[in-house]
Amino acid sequence: MKAHTSRRQAKPTPVVPLASRTQEQASTEVPVPKKRLIFDDVHARITARAYKLYVERGYREGYAEQDWLDAEREIVGRTFHE
């Protein structure tokens, strides 16, 4: 009769939700590229300026695209051509 060696089964590694990770673990995650942050900032500034143009126009409907394009021209011109 052969001797039967017992094999230990490895337990699966538990999945740790992002919210319960420590600061050290969270800092090792891949950061958002800086270009994305610049885009988000520019997009937020264009959005705010387009809304101001809408207010200045007296809240009139039908000019959303024009307000956006005007705001984009102002913000992008200042941001990337300075």
PLY file of the C-alpha trace (Angstrom):
ply
format ascii 1.0
element vertex 82
property float x
property float y
property float z
element edge 81
property int vertex1
property int vertex2
end_header
0.00 0.00 0.00
1.34 3.40 -1.00
1.66 6.14 1.53
-0.77 8.91 0.76
0.69 12.36 1.19
-1.84 15.01 2.02
-1.76 18.10 -0.07
-2.66 21.36 1.44
-4.87 23.44 -0.75
-3.86 27.06 -0.95
-6.57 29.41 0.18
-7.56 32.01 -2.39
-6.30 35.52 -1.70
-9.16 37.73 -0.52
-10.06 40.75 -2.58
-9.68 43.94 -0.57
-12.12 46.72 -1.53
-10.54 50.06 -2.44
-12.24 51.83 0.46
-10.56 49.59 3.04
-7.03 49.87 1.69
-4.46 51.70 3.74
-2.91 54.95 2.59
0.30 53.10 1.73
-1.55 50.67 -0.52
-3.53 53.45 -2.15
-0.39 55.42 -2.96
1.00 52.52 -5.00
-1.90 52.67 -7.45
-1.37 54.16 -10.89
-1.84 57.96 -10.72
-3.94 59.88 -13.24
-1.68 61.29 -15.94
-1.04 65.03 -15.66
-2.44 65.63 -19.16
-5.80 64.31 -17.97
-5.77 66.73 -15.04
-5.04 69.64 -17.37
-7.89 68.56 -19.63
-10.29 68.30 -16.69
-9.29 71.74 -15.46
-9.68 73.33 -18.88
-13.01 71.59 -19.42
-14.29 72.84 -16.04
-13.18 76.40 -16.86
-14.86 76.29 -20.28
-18.05 75.00 -18.68
-18.05 77.80 -16.10
-17.33 80.48 -18.72
-20.05 79.15 -21.05
-22.54 79.38 -18.20
-21.47 82.97 -17.47
-22.02 83.82 -21.13
-25.47 82.23 -20.91
-26.25 84.40 -17.87
-24.88 87.52 -19.59
-27.09 86.73 -22.57
-30.12 86.86 -20.26
-30.70 83.08 -19.93
-31.91 82.93 -23.52
-32.29 79.45 -24.95
-30.83 78.41 -28.29
-27.30 79.77 -27.84
-25.69 76.93 -25.89
-23.39 75.88 -28.71
-22.32 79.45 -29.45
-21.71 80.11 -25.72
-19.58 76.95 -25.54
-17.53 77.85 -28.61
-16.96 81.40 -27.40
-15.92 80.16 -23.96
-13.65 77.53 -25.49
-11.96 80.11 -27.71
-11.32 82.37 -24.71
-10.10 79.69 -22.29
-8.01 77.64 -24.71
-6.49 80.81 -26.15
-5.43 81.98 -22.70
-4.33 78.55 -21.45
-2.20 77.32 -24.33
-1.07 80.51 -26.05
0.29 82.45 -23.12
0 1
1 2
2 3
3 4
4 5
5 6
6 7
7 8
8 9
9 10
10 11
11 12
12 13
13 14
14 15
15 16
16 17
17 18
18 19
19 20
20 21
21 22
22 23
23 24
24 25
25 26
26 27
27 28
28 29
29 30
30 31
31 32
32 33
33 34
34 35
35 36
36 37
37 38
38 39
39 40
40 41
41 42
42 43
43 44
44 45
45 46
46 47
47 48
48 49
49 50
50 51
51 52
52 53
53 54
54 55
55 56
56 57
57 58
58 59
59 60
60 61
61 62
62 63
63 64
64 65
65 66
66 67
67 68
68 69
69 70
70 71
71 72
72 73
73 74
74 75
75 76
76 77
77 78
78 79
79 80
80 81
